[in-house]
Amino acid sequence: MSTQAAYQIAKEQYAKIGVDTDAVLERLKQIKVSIHCWQGDDIAGFLFQDNALTGGIQVTGNYPGRACTVAQLRQDFEKALSCIPGTHKFNLHAIYADTNEKVDLNELEPRHFASWVDWAKEKGLGLDFNPTCFSHPMADSGFTISSADDAVRQFWIEHCKRSRKIGDYFGRELGQKCVTNYWFPDGYKDIPVDREAPRHRMMTALDEVFSEPMDPAYNLDAIESKVFGIGAESYTVGSNEFCLGYAVSRDKAYCLDAGHFHPTEVISDKIPSVLLYTKELLLHVSRPVRWDSDHVVAFDDELNAIAQSLVRGGFLDRTHIGLDFFDASINRVAAWVIGTRNLLKALLRAMLEPTQKLKEIELSGDYTSRLALTEEYKTYPFGIVWDHYCEQMGVPVGADWLDEIRRYEETILSQR
């Protein structure tokens, strides 16, 4: 049976429960996923390639073909995009500046990213941004923007200020909002005596970073929390309570990273609560395995729950969905494709539910029907709708994309 014929059968089945699959696919086309650059090169960047990876981050594996230049990273990402339906964004860290100048983080300017803007315009992509507050000698103490050392703290304040201007530059040049996300690895390996002072310094420093008015239509500031990191197991300055409180009190977006909480916590349940108090939300969708290990996103229960939370709550227009994983044990380009396609599949599956009908059943107190129907809908043929969408968008259907990536590995990656 052809993909089109199968789709017609699935379309009719969904129509019986009040879901217009054509309308759903049109909505899915509007969703831009912010795909992270650091999967392609193991978070090495191009500004200081000799710096050791620090900040509680660890990349494992040594699969052949890591991108070592700006051109290679772009080439690899373009290949990944050829297997991913839709139009998306590329998420850059500050260390991915494309420049021949010897420039430090506190000296970066928009011009150091001009080639990224030109490339994004050519490819029809948006850009997001992140200051890089790790893998730098000024972060060796384990503290950056909350450091008690004035020189260290001012260095990172200046870097964050400049990052914010780069985000504004991206937004204005590309005509779409750039989300500039701030995450800091600051903390102690062992139990601290003073838990308040570093947080007070971080709060004051962030107030200075954000002191210049900036149009959120072009640059949206987001604050990301974390429960712990390697080397900061006992105390993290930018905790959930700190970052959420700061975001709410300063009218910033809050970033929920799927790996930045206790192993028994999930962000799918946090989304509706956070959006009661913030205008916009940033997600870093990842897959933790026992800790913040940032595995490639799988089509698992939590991914589907995240998608359901966004769709059922009507939060898609207020949420910026980004990916954050890094795996050097497998083909890095394939990792991009697997993770992004899984996220889009989960969103599609959630959008194919008759949400309003299920809400009415729940409100009536008919919990038997709620359970029965939500279970039945799990086996509805969303996979056929997905295949049709991929064909419609001109990307490989099913696992055919893997053949494309294998050929790319043989001809390009294996030659590096």
C-alpha positions in Angstrom: 0.0 0.0 0.0 1.3 3.5 -0.9 2.0 6.1 1.8 -0.8 8.2 0.4 -3.4 5.3 0.5 -2.4 4.4 4.0 -2.7 8.1 5.0 -6.3 8.3 3.7 -7.3 5.3 5.9 -5.6 6.9 8.9 -7.2 10.2 8.1 -10.7 8.7 8.1 -10.0 6.9 11.4 -9.0 10.1 13.1 -11.9 12.0 11.6 -14.2 9.6 13.5 -12.9 11.0 16.8 -13.1 14.6 15.6 -9.4 15.2 14.5 -8.5 16.8 11.2 -5.1 15.3 10.3 -4.5 17.8 7.5 -5.0 20.7 9.9 -2.7 19.0 12.5 0.1 18.7 9.9 -0.3 22.4 9.0 0.1 23.2 12.6 3.1 21.0 13.0 4.8 22.8 10.1 4.8 26.0 12.1 6.8 24.5 15.0 10.5 25.4 15.0 12.8 23.2 17.1 16.0 24.8 18.3 18.6 22.2 17.4 21.8 22.5 19.4 25.2 22.9 17.6 27.2 21.1 20.3 26.1 17.6 19.3 28.2 18.0 16.2 31.6 18.6 17.8 31.3 17.4 21.4 31.0 20.9 22.8 34.5 21.9 21.7 33.6 25.0 19.8 36.1 27.0 17.7 37.2 29.8 20.0 39.4 27.8 22.4 39.8 24.3 21.0 42.6 23.4 23.5 40.5 24.2 26.6 39.4 21.2 28.6 35.6 20.6 29.0 34.5 21.7 32.5 31.4 22.8 34.3 30.0 19.4 35.3 29.7 18.4 31.6 31.0 15.2 30.1 30.9 13.8 26.6 31.7 10.1 26.2 32.8 8.2 23.2 35.1 8.9 20.2 33.0 8.0 17.1 34.9 9.0 13.9 34.0 12.2 12.1 33.7 14.9 14.7 33.3 18.4 13.1 36.5 20.3 13.7 35.7 23.5 11.7 32.8 25.8 11.2 32.4 24.6 7.6 32.3 20.9 8.7 29.7 21.7 11.5 27.5 23.5 9.0 27.9 20.7 6.4 26.9 18.1 9.0 23.9 20.0 10.2 22.7 20.6 6.7 22.8 16.8 6.1 20.8 16.3 9.3 18.3 18.8 8.2 17.8 17.0 4.9 16.3 14.1 7.0 14.2 16.2 9.4 10.8 17.6 8.3 10.1 21.3 8.9 12.0 24.6 9.2 14.0 25.0 12.4 16.6 26.9 14.3 20.3 26.4 15.1 21.3 27.0 18.7 24.8 28.4 19.1 27.1 28.7 22.1 29.5 31.7 22.3 32.6 29.5 21.7 31.3 28.8 18.2 32.3 32.3 17.0 33.6 32.3 13.5 36.6 34.6 13.6 40.3 34.6 12.9 40.8 37.2 15.7 42.3 36.3 19.0 39.3 37.3 21.1 38.2 36.4 24.6 34.6 35.8 25.8 34.3 39.2 27.3 35.3 40.8 24.0 32.9 39.1 21.6 30.8 41.2 19.3 28.0 40.5 16.8 30.6 40.8 13.9 32.2 37.6 15.2 29.0 35.8 14.3 28.3 37.5 11.0 29.0 34.4 8.9 26.5 32.5 11.0 23.8 35.0 10.2 24.6 34.9 6.5 24.5 31.1 6.6 21.2 31.1 8.5 19.6 33.5 6.0 20.7 31.3 3.1 19.3 28.2 4.7 16.1 29.8 6.1 17.0 29.1 9.7 16.6 31.0 12.9 19.4 31.3 15.5 19.4 31.0 19.3 22.3 31.8 21.6 24.0 30.9 24.9 26.9 32.6 26.7 29.6 29.9 27.4 30.3 30.0 31.2 32.4 26.9 31.3 35.6 25.4 29.8 37.6 28.6 30.5 40.3 29.5 32.9 38.1 32.1 34.5 35.7 29.3 35.5 38.4 27.1 37.1 37.4 28.0 40.6 34.0 26.4 40.0 32.3 29.9 40.1 31.6 32.4 37.4 29.0 35.1 37.7 28.5 34.4 41.5 32.2 34.4 42.3 33.4 36.3 45.3 36.4 37.5 43.2 35.4 40.8 41.7 37.6 40.4 38.6 36.1 36.9 37.8 32.6 38.1 38.4 33.0 41.2 36.2 34.5 39.1 33.4 31.4 36.9 33.2 29.0 39.8 33.6 30.6 41.4 30.6 30.5 38.2 28.6 26.8 37.8 29.4 26.1 41.4 28.4 27.8 40.9 25.1 26.0 37.6 24.5 22.7 39.4 25.0 23.7 41.9 22.3 24.6 39.1 20.0 21.2 37.6 20.5 19.5 40.9 19.7 21.6 41.0 16.5 20.5 37.6 15.5 16.8 38.5 16.1 17.0 41.7 14.1 18.9 40.3 11.2 16.8 37.1 10.8 13.5 38.7 11.6 12.6 36.1 14.3 13.1 36.0 18.1 16.4 34.7 19.4 16.3 33.0 22.7 19.5 33.8 24.7 19.8 31.3 27.5 21.9 31.8 30.7 23.2 28.7 32.5 25.9 28.8 35.1 27.8 25.8 36.6 28.6 27.6 39.9 28.6 25.5 43.0 30.6 23.5 45.5 31.7 19.8 45.5 31.3 19.6 49.3 28.9 21.1 51.8 29.1 24.9 52.0 28.6 27.1 55.1 27.1 30.1 53.4 24.4 29.2 50.9 23.0 32.7 50.6 25.9 34.9 49.6 26.7 33.3 46.2 23.0 33.5 45.3 22.9 37.1 46.3 26.0 37.8 44.1 24.4 35.9 41.2 21.1 37.9 41.6 23.0 41.2 41.7 25.2 40.3 38.7 22.2 39.2 36.6 20.5 42.5 37.4 23.5 44.2 35.9 23.6 41.9 32.9 19.9 42.7 32.1 20.1 46.4 33.0 20.0 47.6 29.4 16.5 47.6 27.9 16.2 45.3 25.0 13.2 44.4 22.8 12.0 40.9 23.6 10.6 40.6 20.1 14.2 40.2 19.0 16.0 38.8 22.1 14.3 36.8 24.8 16.3 36.2 28.0 15.9 32.8 29.7 17.4 31.5 32.9 18.2 27.8 33.3 18.5 26.0 36.6 20.2 22.8 37.6 20.1 20.5 40.6 23.8 19.5 40.5 26.8 18.8 38.3 30.1 16.9 38.4 32.2 19.0 40.8 29.1 20.7 42.2 27.3 17.8 43.8 26.6 19.4 47.2 25.5 22.9 46.2 24.4 24.6 43.0 24.0 28.4 43.1 21.5 28.5 40.2 19.0 26.1 41.7 15.4 25.6 40.6 14.1 27.9 43.3 16.7 30.6 42.6 16.2 30.6 38.8 12.4 30.3 38.8 12.2 33.1 41.4 14.5 35.3 39.4 12.6 34.7 36.1 9.2 35.5 37.7 10.4 38.5 39.6 12.3 40.0 36.6 9.9 39.0 33.8 12.3 36.6 32.1 11.7 33.3 30.5 12.5 30.2 32.6 14.3 27.2 31.0 13.3 23.7 32.1 16.0 21.2 31.2 14.8 17.6 31.3 18.1 16.4 32.9 18.5 19.2 35.5 16.3 17.8 38.2 16.2 14.9 40.7 16.1 11.5 38.8 12.5 11.0 40.1 11.3 14.4 38.8 10.0 15.1 35.3 9.6 18.5 33.6 6.3 17.5 31.9 4.4 18.2 35.1 6.3 21.5 35.7 5.3 23.1 32.4 1.8 24.1 33.3 2.9 25.5 36.7 5.7 27.6 35.4 3.5 29.1 32.6 1.1 30.3 35.2 3.8 32.8 36.3 5.9 33.4 33.2 5.0 34.7 29.8 7.2 32.4 27.9 9.1 29.1 28.6 12.2 27.5 27.2 12.6 23.8 27.1 15.9 21.8 26.8 14.6 18.4 25.9 17.1 15.8 26.8 17.2 12.2 28.2 18.9 11.7 31.5 19.9 8.2 32.6 20.4 8.3 36.3 21.9 11.8 36.1 22.2 14.7 33.8 23.9 12.6 31.1 22.2 14.1 28.1 21.4 11.0 26.1 19.9 11.3 22.6 16.2 12.0 23.0 14.2 8.7 22.6 10.5 8.3 21.9 9.8 7.4 25.5 7.1 8.1 28.1 8.5 11.4 29.3 9.0 12.8 25.8 5.4 12.0 25.0 4.3 13.5 28.4 6.2 16.7 27.6 4.5 16.9 24.2 1.1 16.2 25.7 1.6 18.9 28.4 2.4 21.5 25.7 -0.5 20.5 23.4 -3.2 19.8 26.0 -2.4 23.0 27.8 -2.3 25.1 24.6 1.2 26.2 25.4 2.9 25.8 22.1 2.8 29.5 21.2 4.4 30.4 24.5 7.1 27.7 24.5 10.4 27.6 22.8 11.4 24.0 22.3 15.1 23.2 22.2 17.2 20.0 22.3 20.2 19.4 24.5 22.1 16.2 24.2 25.6 15.1 23.2 26.6 11.6 22.3 30.0 10.8 20.8 29.5 7.1 21.0 27.3 7.1 17.8 27.2 8.9 14.5 26.8 12.5 15.6 24.7 13.5 12.5 22.4 10.5 13.1 22.0 11.6 16.7 20.6 15.0 15.6 18.2 13.2 13.2 17.0 10.7 15.8 16.4 13.2 18.5 14.7 15.8 16.4 12.5 13.3 14.6 11.5 11.8 17.9 10.5 15.2 19.3 8.4 16.0 16.3 6.8 12.6 16.4 5.8 13.1 20.0 4.3 16.5 19.2 2.4 15.0 16.3 1.0 12.2 18.4 -0.1 14.7 21.1 -1.7 16.9 18.5 -3.7 14.0 17.1 -5.6 13.6 20.4 -9.2 15.0 20.6 -8.0 17.2 23.5 -11.2 19.1 24.0 -13.3 15.9 24.1 -11.0 14.4 26.7 -11.1 17.6 28.8 -14.9 17.5 28.8 -14.9 13.9 29.9 -12.5 14.7 32.7 -14.5 17.7 33.9 -17.7 15.6 34.0 -16.0 13.2 36.4 -16.1 10.3 34.0 -12.6 9.0 34.8 -13.4 5.5 33.4 -13.8 6.9 29.9 -10.8 9.2 30.4 -8.6 6.2 31.1 -10.2 4.0 28.5 -9.9 6.5 25.7 -6.5 7.8 26.4 -5.3 4.2 26.3 -7.1 3.4 23.1 -5.7 6.4 21.3 -2.2 5.2 22.0 -2.6 2.6 19.3 -4.1 4.9 16.7 -2.1 5.1 13.5 -0.1 8.2 14.1 2.9 6.5 12.5 1.1 6.5 9.2 0.4 10.2 9.5 4.1 10.8 10.4 5.2 9.0 7.2 2.8 11.1 5.2 4.2 14.2 6.7 7.8 13.2 6.0 6.9 12.5 2.3 5.0 15.7 2.1 8.0 17.7 3.4 10.5 15.9 1.1 12.5 14.0 3.7 13.1 10.2 3.9 10.2 8.1 5.1 10.6 5.6 7.9 14.2 4.4 8.5 15.3 5.3 4.9 17.1 8.3 6.4 19.6 6.0 8.0 20.8 4.9 4.5 21.4 8.6 3.7 23.5 9.1 6.8 25.5 5.9 6.2 26.4 7.1 2.7 27.4 10.5 4.2 29.5 8.7 6.8 31.3 6.7 4.1 32.0 9.6 1.8 32.5 12.5 4.2 32.8 11.7 7.9 35.2 8.7 7.5 37.6 11.0 5.5 38.2 13.4 8.4 
